[in-house]
Amino acid sequence: MKILVKAAAAVGLLALAACNNTATENKADAIEANGANVAENLEEAAENMTNDQAAEATENKADAVRESTEEKADAVREGNGSVESNVSGM
């Protein structure tokens, strides 16, 4: 169920991105979508961990990825960020 909700949210973001056809907005939306995917993968990995401390650390990293990508996307929208921002390097 959790994955279904996240997938629906991602589809919604992509639909919104399609309506907003400025290159800057599309790049910012792509950064957010990529970050959401990375964070979701981290959260799923944390759910499968047997070590509570490692799971909590992984959940914290997922939160950090979400926050970081939101900041990067906002910077792109404001014209202060590089459009080549890459979440996978985190």
Buried (B, 14 or more C-beta within 10 A) or exposed (E): EEEEEBEEEBEEBEEEBEEEEEEBBBBBBBBBBBBBBBBBEBBBBBEEBEEEEEBEBBBEBBEEBBEBBBBBBBBBBEEEBEBEBEBEEE
